[in-house]
Amino acid sequence: MADPWITRPPPPPTVADLLADPAASFAVKDVARRWAARDCVDAATDARVLCEVLEVAADRMFGGAS
């Protein structure tokens, strides 16, 4: 029997959730709108590559402190 005090995590957000989120940036919403029609595996792969490239750039900018 499941412990009644343990709650399940919320479901992952959808593109619609992201577009409706007032805290999401216009840049992220723009990419989400344009990439929503793409193959989701290709879009996810491209997003991971972009994330890695930008994290490296931020690390260089801040001397590896990010």
PDB file of N, CA, C and O in Angstrom:
ATOM      1  N   MET A   1       0.844  -1.179   0.000  1.00  0.00           N
ATOM      2  CA  MET A   1       0.000   0.000   0.000  1.00  0.00           C
ATOM      3  C   MET A   1       0.891   1.245   0.000  1.00  0.00           C
ATOM      4  O   MET A   1       1.887   1.307   0.720  1.00  0.00           O
ATOM      5  N   ALA A   2       0.525   2.211  -0.800  1.00  0.00           N
ATOM      6  CA  ALA A   2       1.307   3.448  -0.912  1.00  0.00           C
ATOM      7  C   ALA A   2       1.128   4.302   0.340  1.00  0.00           C
ATOM      8  O   ALA A   2       0.057   4.336   0.946  1.00  0.00           O
ATOM      9  N   ASP A   3       2.199   4.985   0.704  1.00  0.00           N
ATOM     10  CA  ASP A   3       2.166   5.894   1.845  1.00  0.00           C
ATOM     11  C   ASP A   3       1.301   7.106   1.483  1.00  0.00           C
ATOM     12  O   ASP A   3       1.589   7.774   0.489  1.00  0.00           O
ATOM     13  N   PRO A   4       0.259   7.410   2.249  1.00  0.00           N
ATOM     14  CA  PRO A   4      -0.626   8.530   1.903  1.00  0.00           C
ATOM     15  C   PRO A   4       0.042   9.892   2.030  1.00  0.00           C
ATOM     16  O   PRO A   4      -0.490  10.884   1.531  1.00  0.00           O
ATOM     17  N   TRP A   5       1.201   9.962   2.690  1.00  0.00           N
ATOM     18  CA  TRP A   5       1.889  11.241   2.875  1.00  0.00           C
ATOM     19  C   TRP A   5       2.847  11.555   1.730  1.00  0.00           C
ATOM     20  O   TRP A   5       3.330  12.681   1.604  1.00  0.00           O
ATOM     21  N   ILE A   6       3.114  10.561   0.907  1.00  0.00           N
ATOM     22  CA  ILE A   6       4.019  10.779  -0.225  1.00  0.00           C
ATOM     23  C   ILE A   6       3.177  11.143  -1.442  1.00  0.00           C
ATOM     24  O   ILE A   6       2.278  10.402  -1.840  1.00  0.00           O
ATOM     25  N   THR A   7       3.482  12.281  -2.013  1.00  0.00           N
ATOM     26  CA  THR A   7       2.740  12.716  -3.191  1.00  0.00           C
ATOM     27  C   THR A   7       3.561  12.468  -4.441  1.00  0.00           C
ATOM     28  O   THR A   7       4.790  12.417  -4.392  1.00  0.00           O
ATOM     29  N   ARG A   8       2.890  12.319  -5.532  1.00  0.00           N
ATOM     30  CA  ARG A   8       3.554  12.138  -6.817  1.00  0.00           C
ATOM     31  C   ARG A   8       4.007  13.492  -7.337  1.00  0.00           C
ATOM     32  O   ARG A   8       3.366  14.513  -7.088  1.00  0.00           O
ATOM     33  N   PRO A   9       5.123  13.490  -8.065  1.00  0.00           N
ATOM     34  CA  PRO A   9       5.549  14.764  -8.651  1.00  0.00           C
ATOM     35  C   PRO A   9       4.536  15.198  -9.709  1.00  0.00           C
ATOM     36  O   PRO A   9       3.826  14.367 -10.275  1.00  0.00           O
ATOM     37  N   PRO A  10       4.476  16.489  -9.969  1.00  0.00           N
ATOM     38  CA  PRO A  10       3.532  16.948 -10.995  1.00  0.00           C
ATOM     39  C   PRO A  10       3.961  16.426 -12.369  1.00  0.00           C
ATOM     40  O   PRO A  10       5.136  16.127 -12.580  1.00  0.00           O
ATOM     41  N   PRO A  11       3.022  16.317 -13.289  1.00  0.00           N
ATOM     42  CA  PRO A  11       3.394  15.848 -14.628  1.00  0.00           C
ATOM     43  C   PRO A  11       4.312  16.876 -15.296  1.00  0.00           C
ATOM     44  O   PRO A  11       4.248  18.065 -14.982  1.00  0.00           O
ATOM     45  N   PRO A  12       5.154  16.421 -16.204  1.00  0.00           N
ATOM     46  CA  PRO A  12       6.048  17.370 -16.885  1.00  0.00           C
ATOM     47  C   PRO A  12       5.230  18.367 -17.705  1.00  0.00           C
ATOM     48  O   PRO A  12       4.147  18.040 -18.191  1.00  0.00           O
ATOM     49  N   PRO A  13       5.752  19.581 -17.854  1.00  0.00           N
ATOM     50  CA  PRO A  13       4.998  20.586 -18.606  1.00  0.00           C
ATOM     51  C   PRO A  13       4.930  20.251 -20.090  1.00  0.00           C
ATOM     52  O   PRO A  13       5.790  19.556 -20.630  1.00  0.00           O
ATOM     53  N   THR A  14       3.902  20.755 -20.723  1.00  0.00           N
ATOM     54  CA  THR A  14       3.740  20.595 -22.168  1.00  0.00           C
ATOM     55  C   THR A  14       4.107  21.920 -22.849  1.00  0.00           C
ATOM     56  O   THR A  14       4.334  22.929 -22.181  1.00  0.00           O
ATOM     57  N   VAL A  15       4.161  21.904 -24.168  1.00  0.00           N
ATOM     58  CA  VAL A  15       4.404  23.143 -24.912  1.00  0.00           C
ATOM     59  C   VAL A  15       3.299  24.143 -24.587  1.00  0.00           C
ATOM     60  O   VAL A  15       3.574  25.329 -24.409  1.00  0.00           O
ATOM     61  N   ALA A  16       2.058  23.680 -24.507  1.00  0.00           N
ATOM     62  CA  ALA A  16       0.943  24.576 -24.178  1.00  0.00           C
ATOM     63  C   ALA A  16       1.128  25.192 -22.794  1.00  0.00           C
ATOM     64  O   ALA A  16       0.841  26.372 -22.591  1.00  0.00           O
ATOM     65  N   ASP A  17       1.606  24.389 -21.843  1.00  0.00           N
ATOM     66  CA  ASP A  17       1.876  24.917 -20.495  1.00  0.00           C
ATOM     67  C   ASP A  17       2.932  26.010 -20.550  1.00  0.00           C
ATOM     68  O   ASP A  17       2.788  27.059 -19.922  1.00  0.00           O
ATOM     69  N   LEU A  18       3.993  25.757 -21.306  1.00  0.00           N
ATOM     70  CA  LEU A  18       5.071  26.734 -21.432  1.00  0.00           C
ATOM     71  C   LEU A  18       4.559  28.031 -22.055  1.00  0.00           C
ATOM     72  O   LEU A  18       4.881  29.120 -21.578  1.00  0.00           O
ATOM     73  N   LEU A  19       3.774  27.917 -23.104  1.00  0.00           N
ATOM     74  CA  LEU A  19       3.256  29.113 -23.781  1.00  0.00           C
ATOM     75  C   LEU A  19       2.304  29.905 -22.895  1.00  0.00           C
ATOM     76  O   LEU A  19       2.180  31.121 -23.045  1.00  0.00           O
ATOM     77  N   ALA A  20       1.635  29.227 -21.978  1.00  0.00           N
ATOM     78  CA  ALA A  20       0.700  29.906 -21.074  1.00  0.00           C
ATOM     79  C   ALA A  20       1.381  30.463 -19.829  1.00  0.00           C
ATOM     80  O   ALA A  20       0.762  31.203 -19.064  1.00  0.00           O
ATOM     81  N   ASP A  21       2.636  30.120 -19.621  1.00  0.00           N
ATOM     82  CA  ASP A  21       3.355  30.530 -18.410  1.00  0.00           C
ATOM     83  C   ASP A  21       3.842  31.970 -18.541  1.00  0.00           C
ATOM     84  O   ASP A  21       4.679  32.255 -19.397  1.00  0.00           O
ATOM     85  N   PRO A  22       3.336  32.883 -17.713  1.00  0.00           N
ATOM     86  CA  PRO A  22       3.774  34.278 -17.811  1.00  0.00           C
ATOM     87  C   PRO A  22       5.233  34.473 -17.397  1.00  0.00           C
ATOM     88  O   PRO A  22       5.828  35.503 -17.713  1.00  0.00           O
ATOM     89  N   ALA A  23       5.810  33.507 -16.702  1.00  0.00           N
ATOM     90  CA  ALA A  23       7.207  33.619 -16.283  1.00  0.00           C
ATOM     91  C   ALA A  23       8.185  33.171 -17.370  1.00  0.00           C
ATOM     92  O   ALA A  23       9.378  33.462 -17.283  1.00  0.00           O
ATOM     93  N   ALA A  24       7.694  32.470 -18.386  1.00  0.00           N
ATOM     94  CA  ALA A  24       8.567  32.004 -19.473  1.00  0.00           C
ATOM     95  C   ALA A  24       8.931  33.187 -20.370  1.00  0.00           C
ATOM     96  O   ALA A  24       8.091  34.036 -20.668  1.00  0.00           O
ATOM     97  N   SER A  25      10.179  33.227 -20.790  1.00  0.00           N
ATOM     98  CA  SER A  25      10.632  34.347 -21.613  1.00  0.00           C
ATOM     99  C   SER A  25      10.022  34.280 -23.013  1.00  0.00           C
ATOM    100  O   SER A  25       9.620  33.219 -23.490  1.00  0.00           O
ATOM    101  N   PHE A  26       9.967  35.448 -23.652  1.00  0.00           N
ATOM    102  CA  PHE A  26       9.460  35.508 -25.024  1.00  0.00           C
ATOM    103  C   PHE A  26      10.348  34.687 -25.958  1.00  0.00           C
ATOM    104  O   PHE A  26       9.848  34.069 -26.898  1.00  0.00           O
ATOM    105  N   ALA A  27      11.658  34.673 -25.709  1.00  0.00           N
ATOM    106  CA  ALA A  27      12.584  33.916 -26.554  1.00  0.00           C
ATOM    107  C   ALA A  27      12.289  32.417 -26.474  1.00  0.00           C
ATOM    108  O   ALA A  27      12.259  31.734 -27.498  1.00  0.00           O
ATOM    109  N   VAL A  28      12.072  31.908 -25.263  1.00  0.00           N
ATOM    110  CA  VAL A  28      11.772  30.482 -25.102  1.00  0.00           C
ATOM    111  C   VAL A  28      10.428  30.152 -25.741  1.00  0.00           C
ATOM    112  O   VAL A  28      10.288  29.118 -26.394  1.00  0.00           O
ATOM    113  N   LYS A  29       9.440  31.022 -25.556  1.00  0.00           N
ATOM    114  CA  LYS A  29       8.129  30.786 -26.159  1.00  0.00           C
ATOM    115  C   LYS A  29       8.214  30.793 -27.688  1.00  0.00           C
ATOM    116  O   LYS A  29       7.536  30.008 -28.352  1.00  0.00           O
ATOM    117  N   ASP A  30       9.046  31.678 -28.244  1.00  0.00           N
ATOM    118  CA  ASP A  30       9.205  31.736 -29.690  1.00  0.00           C
ATOM    119  C   ASP A  30       9.782  30.428 -30.224  1.00  0.00           C
ATOM    120  O   ASP A  30       9.293  29.882 -31.213  1.00  0.00           O
ATOM    121  N   VAL A  31      10.814  29.936 -29.569  1.00  0.00           N
ATOM    122  CA  VAL A  31      11.418  28.663 -29.990  1.00  0.00           C
ATOM    123  C   VAL A  31      10.404  27.529 -29.818  1.00  0.00           C
ATOM    124  O   VAL A  31      10.282  26.677 -30.698  1.00  0.00           O
ATOM    125  N   ALA A  32       9.687  27.509 -28.717  1.00  0.00           N
ATOM    126  CA  ALA A  32       8.701  26.450 -28.473  1.00  0.00           C
ATOM    127  C   ALA A  32       7.626  26.440 -29.558  1.00  0.00           C
ATOM    128  O   ALA A  32       7.227  25.377 -30.034  1.00  0.00           O
ATOM    129  N   ARG A  33       7.161  27.622 -29.945  1.00  0.00           N
ATOM    130  CA  ARG A  33       6.141  27.698 -31.011  1.00  0.00           C
ATOM    131  C   ARG A  33       6.681  27.139 -32.321  1.00  0.00           C
ATOM    132  O   ARG A  33       6.020  26.347 -32.992  1.00  0.00           O
ATOM    133  N   ARG A  34       7.897  27.565 -32.675  1.00  0.00           N
ATOM    134  CA  ARG A  34       8.462  27.141 -33.961  1.00  0.00           C
ATOM    135  C   ARG A  34       8.868  25.672 -33.958  1.00  0.00           C
ATOM    136  O   ARG A  34       8.712  24.992 -34.972  1.00  0.00           O
ATOM    137  N   TRP A  35       9.384  25.170 -32.840  1.00  0.00           N
ATOM    138  CA  TRP A  35       9.859  23.792 -32.788  1.00  0.00           C
ATOM    139  C   TRP A  35       8.759  22.793 -32.485  1.00  0.00           C
ATOM    140  O   TRP A  35       8.980  21.593 -32.642  1.00  0.00           O
ATOM    141  N   ALA A  36       7.593  23.228 -32.061  1.00  0.00           N
ATOM    142  CA  ALA A  36       6.508  22.312 -31.702  1.00  0.00           C
ATOM    143  C   ALA A  36       6.071  21.447 -32.888  1.00  0.00           C
ATOM    144  O   ALA A  36       5.603  20.325 -32.697  1.00  0.00           O
ATOM    145  N   ALA A  37       6.220  21.958 -34.088  1.00  0.00           N
ATOM    146  CA  ALA A  37       5.803  21.212 -35.275  1.00  0.00           C
ATOM    147  C   ALA A  37       6.888  20.244 -35.772  1.00  0.00           C
ATOM    148  O   ALA A  37       6.633  19.421 -36.651  1.00  0.00           O
ATOM    149  N   ARG A  38       8.092  20.347 -35.209  1.00  0.00           N
ATOM    150  CA  ARG A  38       9.193  19.475 -35.626  1.00  0.00           C
ATOM    151  C   ARG A  38       9.055  18.083 -35.021  1.00  0.00           C
ATOM    152  O   ARG A  38       8.248  17.856 -34.120  1.00  0.00           O
ATOM    153  N   ASP A  39       9.848  17.173 -35.530  1.00  0.00           N
ATOM    154  CA  ASP A  39       9.960  15.870 -34.905  1.00  0.00           C
ATOM    155  C   ASP A  39      10.488  16.093 -33.485  1.00  0.00           C
ATOM    156  O   ASP A  39      11.514  16.748 -33.300  1.00  0.00           O
ATOM    157  N   CYS A  40       9.797  15.556 -32.494  1.00  0.00           N
ATOM    158  CA  CYS A  40      10.148  15.858 -31.098  1.00  0.00           C
ATOM    159  C   CYS A  40      11.530  15.322 -30.716  1.00  0.00           C
ATOM    160  O   CYS A  40      12.206  15.926 -29.883  1.00  0.00           O
ATOM    161  N   VAL A  41      11.960  14.217 -31.299  1.00  0.00           N
ATOM    162  CA  VAL A  41      13.289  13.688 -30.986  1.00  0.00           C
ATOM    163  C   VAL A  41      14.367  14.610 -31.543  1.00  0.00           C
ATOM    164  O   VAL A  41      15.350  14.900 -30.862  1.00  0.00           O
ATOM    165  N   ASP A  42      14.185  15.071 -32.779  1.00  0.00           N
ATOM    166  CA  ASP A  42      15.148  15.997 -33.377  1.00  0.00           C
ATOM    167  C   ASP A  42      15.205  17.310 -32.596  1.00  0.00           C
ATOM    168  O   ASP A  42      16.288  17.834 -32.337  1.00  0.00           O
ATOM    169  N   ALA A  43      14.053  17.832 -32.226  1.00  0.00           N
ATOM    170  CA  ALA A  43      14.001  19.089 -31.472  1.00  0.00           C
ATOM    171  C   ALA A  43      14.677  18.929 -30.111  1.00  0.00           C
ATOM    172  O   ALA A  43      15.417  19.814 -29.681  1.00  0.00           O
ATOM    173  N   ALA A  44      14.431  17.820 -29.436  1.00  0.00           N
ATOM    174  CA  ALA A  44      15.053  17.584 -28.126  1.00  0.00           C
ATOM    175  C   ALA A  44      16.565  17.450 -28.259  1.00  0.00           C
ATOM    176  O   ALA A  44      17.307  17.964 -27.422  1.00  0.00           O
ATOM    177  N   THR A  45      17.026  16.770 -29.296  1.00  0.00           N
ATOM    178  CA  THR A  45      18.469  16.627 -29.533  1.00  0.00           C
ATOM    179  C   THR A  45      19.096  17.988 -29.794  1.00  0.00           C
ATOM    180  O   THR A  45      20.147  18.307 -29.238  1.00  0.00           O
ATOM    181  N   ASP A  46      18.457  18.791 -30.637  1.00  0.00           N
ATOM    182  CA  ASP A  46      18.978  20.129 -30.931  1.00  0.00           C
ATOM    183  C   ASP A  46      18.983  21.007 -29.681  1.00  0.00           C
ATOM    184  O   ASP A  46      19.916  21.782 -29.476  1.00  0.00           O
ATOM    185  N   ALA A  47      17.958  20.894 -28.851  1.00  0.00           N
ATOM    186  CA  ALA A  47      17.888  21.683 -27.626  1.00  0.00           C
ATOM    187  C   ALA A  47      19.028  21.303 -26.671  1.00  0.00           C
ATOM    188  O   ALA A  47      19.622  22.169 -26.029  1.00  0.00           O
ATOM    189  N   ARG A  48      19.324  20.007 -26.585  1.00  0.00           N
ATOM    190  CA  ARG A  48      20.435  19.573 -25.719  1.00  0.00           C
ATOM    191  C   ARG A  48      21.775  20.110 -26.224  1.00  0.00           C
ATOM    192  O   ARG A  48      22.608  20.550 -25.431  1.00  0.00           O
ATOM    193  N   VAL A  49      21.983  20.073 -27.548  1.00  0.00           N
ATOM    194  CA  VAL A  49      23.220  20.594 -28.128  1.00  0.00           C
ATOM    195  C   VAL A  49      23.332  22.090 -27.846  1.00  0.00           C
ATOM    196  O   VAL A  49      24.383  22.569 -27.419  1.00  0.00           O
ATOM    197  N   LEU A  50      22.253  22.821 -28.085  1.00  0.00           N
ATOM    198  CA  LEU A  50      22.255  24.263 -27.839  1.00  0.00           C
ATOM    199  C   LEU A  50      22.517  24.563 -26.363  1.00  0.00           C
ATOM    200  O   LEU A  50      23.274  25.479 -26.043  1.00  0.00           O
ATOM    201  N   CYS A  51      21.908  23.811 -25.482  1.00  0.00           N
ATOM    202  CA  CYS A  51      22.117  23.992 -24.044  1.00  0.00           C
ATOM    203  C   CYS A  51      23.584  23.788 -23.691  1.00  0.00           C
ATOM    204  O   CYS A  51      24.155  24.579 -22.942  1.00  0.00           O
ATOM    205  N   GLU A  52      24.193  22.743 -24.219  1.00  0.00           N
ATOM    206  CA  GLU A  52      25.600  22.475 -23.912  1.00  0.00           C
ATOM    207  C   GLU A  52      26.493  23.596 -24.425  1.00  0.00           C
ATOM    208  O   GLU A  52      27.399  24.036 -23.717  1.00  0.00           O
ATOM    209  N   VAL A  53      26.251  24.063 -25.647  1.00  0.00           N
ATOM    210  CA  VAL A  53      27.054  25.142 -26.226  1.00  0.00           C
ATOM    211  C   VAL A  53      26.929  26.413 -25.383  1.00  0.00           C
ATOM    212  O   VAL A  53      27.931  27.076 -25.112  1.00  0.00           O
ATOM    213  N   LEU A  54      25.714  26.756 -24.969  1.00  0.00           N
ATOM    214  CA  LEU A  54      25.513  27.967 -24.186  1.00  0.00           C
ATOM    215  C   LEU A  54      26.065  27.837 -22.767  1.00  0.00           C
ATOM    216  O   LEU A  54      26.546  28.820 -22.205  1.00  0.00           O
ATOM    217  N   GLU A  55      26.003  26.647 -22.184  1.00  0.00           N
ATOM    218  CA  GLU A  55      26.605  26.443 -20.863  1.00  0.00           C
ATOM    219  C   GLU A  55      28.124  26.607 -20.922  1.00  0.00           C
ATOM    220  O   GLU A  55      28.720  27.187 -20.014  1.00  0.00           O
ATOM    221  N   VAL A  56      28.748  26.101 -21.980  1.00  0.00           N
ATOM    222  CA  VAL A  56      30.196  26.263 -22.146  1.00  0.00           C
ATOM    223  C   VAL A  56      30.522  27.744 -22.303  1.00  0.00           C
ATOM    224  O   VAL A  56      31.482  28.231 -21.705  1.00  0.00           O
ATOM    225  N   ALA A  57      29.733  28.467 -23.100  1.00  0.00           N
ATOM    226  CA  ALA A  57      29.965  29.897 -23.290  1.00  0.00           C
ATOM    227  C   ALA A  57      29.830  30.652 -21.966  1.00  0.00           C
ATOM    228  O   ALA A  57      30.615  31.557 -21.682  1.00  0.00           O
ATOM    229  N   ALA A  58      28.835  30.280 -21.161  1.00  0.00           N
ATOM    230  CA  ALA A  58      28.647  30.929 -19.861  1.00  0.00           C
ATOM    231  C   ALA A  58      29.818  30.596 -18.933  1.00  0.00           C
ATOM    232  O   ALA A  58      30.300  31.466 -18.209  1.00  0.00           O
ATOM    233  N   ASP A  59      30.271  29.353 -18.950  1.00  0.00           N
ATOM    234  CA  ASP A  59      31.429  28.990 -18.125  1.00  0.00           C
ATOM    235  C   ASP A  59      32.670  29.802 -18.509  1.00  0.00           C
ATOM    236  O   ASP A  59      33.418  30.263 -17.647  1.00  0.00           O
ATOM    237  N   ARG A  60      32.868  29.964 -19.802  1.00  0.00           N
ATOM    238  CA  ARG A  60      34.020  30.766 -20.246  1.00  0.00           C
ATOM    239  C   ARG A  60      33.868  32.216 -19.817  1.00  0.00           C
ATOM    240  O   ARG A  60      34.833  32.842 -19.379  1.00  0.00           O
ATOM    241  N   MET A  61      32.658  32.751 -19.942  1.00  0.00           N
ATOM    242  CA  MET A  61      32.410  34.139 -19.593  1.00  0.00           C
ATOM    243  C   MET A  61      32.675  34.397 -18.107  1.00  0.00           C
ATOM    244  O   MET A  61      33.201  35.444 -17.728  1.00  0.00           O
ATOM    245  N   PHE A  62      32.300  33.421 -17.280  1.00  0.00           N
ATOM    246  CA  PHE A  62      32.420  33.609 -15.843  1.00  0.00           C
ATOM    247  C   PHE A  62      33.581  32.817 -15.247  1.00  0.00           C
ATOM    248  O   PHE A  62      33.606  32.550 -14.045  1.00  0.00           O
ATOM    249  N   GLY A  63      34.524  32.449 -16.076  1.00  0.00           N
ATOM    250  CA  GLY A  63      35.721  31.768 -15.596  1.00  0.00           C
ATOM    251  C   GLY A  63      35.444  30.390 -14.995  1.00  0.00           C
ATOM    252  O   GLY A  63      36.129  29.967 -14.064  1.00  0.00           O
ATOM    253  N   GLY A  64      34.448  29.697 -15.526  1.00  0.00           N
ATOM    254  CA  GLY A  64      34.145  28.361 -15.042  1.00  0.00           C
ATOM    255  C   GLY A  64      33.291  28.329 -13.787  1.00  0.00           C
ATOM    256  O   GLY A  64      33.145  27.278 -13.162  1.00  0.00           O
ATOM    257  N   ALA A  65      32.726  29.468 -13.413  1.00  0.00           N
ATOM    258  CA  ALA A  65      31.962  29.530 -12.163  1.00  0.00           C
ATOM    259  C   ALA A  65      30.477  29.281 -12.330  1.00  0.00           C
ATOM    260  O   ALA A  65      29.754  29.246 -11.334  1.00  0.00           O
ATOM    261  N   SER A  66      29.994  29.106 -13.552  1.00  0.00           N
ATOM    262  CA  SER A  66      28.540  28.939 -13.715  1.00  0.00           C
ATOM    263  C   SER A  66      28.073  27.531 -13.483  1.00  0.00           C
ATOM    264  O   SER A  66      26.878  27.251 -13.587  1.00  0.00           O
TER     265      SER A  66
END
